[in-house]
Amino acid sequence: MALIETHSLPVPAEVGHVSGVVSEVKGFWKRFFATAFNPYRPELHYMRGPGPAWRAKHGMDAPPRLKPRDL
């Protein structure tokens, strides 16, 4: 297993402090809006039963097959 260590150099408080805070706030809101308004919702695409290809192959009147664990 590899171990990756990173170190950041401390920035003096009087140099770049305001722009660093603004950058952090800006980054937070960018990530927030990207996550909050993501149009992909996987629960809407989850198949909960046989689909149209299965029905076309087996017909609409075919009984659903139970798996041994469902008995």
KAWO-V779124 format. One record per residue. N is the residue number from 1. RES is the residue in three letters. PSI is psi in whole degrees, -180 to 180 (999 if undefined). Layout:
n=[N:N]
res=[RES:RES]
psi=[PSI:PSI]
This chain:
n=[1:2:3:4:5:6:7:8:9:10:11:12:13:14:15:16:17:18:19:20:21:22:23:24:25:26:27:28:29:30:31:32:33:34:35:36:37:38:39:40:41:42:43:44:45:46:47:48:49:50:51:52:53:54:55:56:57:58:59:60:61:62:63:64:65:66:67:68:69:70:71]
res=[MET:ALA:LEU:ILE:GLU:THR:HIS:SER:LEU:PRO:VAL:PRO:ALA:GLU:VAL:GLY:HIS:VAL:SER:GLY:VAL:VAL:SER:GLU:VAL:LYS:GLY:PHE:TRP:LYS:ARG:PHE:PHE:ALA:THR:ALA:PHE:ASN:PRO:TYR:ARG:PRO:GLU:LEU:HIS:TYR:MET:ARG:GLY:PRO:GLY:PRO:ALA:TRP:ARG:ALA:LYS:HIS:GLY:MET:ASP:ALA:PRO:PRO:ARG:LEU:LYS:PRO:ARG:ASP:LEU]
psi=[136:147:125:124:138:146:137:145:138:138:131:144:-34:-15:117:9:-46:-44:-31:-42:-43:-41:-41:-44:-43:-43:-40:-49:-34:-46:-38:-50:-35:-37:-44:-33:30:122:-14:124:100:-28:-20:-17:4:126:127:13:-173:140:-170:-32:-39:-43:-36:-35:-41:-12:159:-24:2:134:145:141:134:142:154:-33:-17:-11:999]
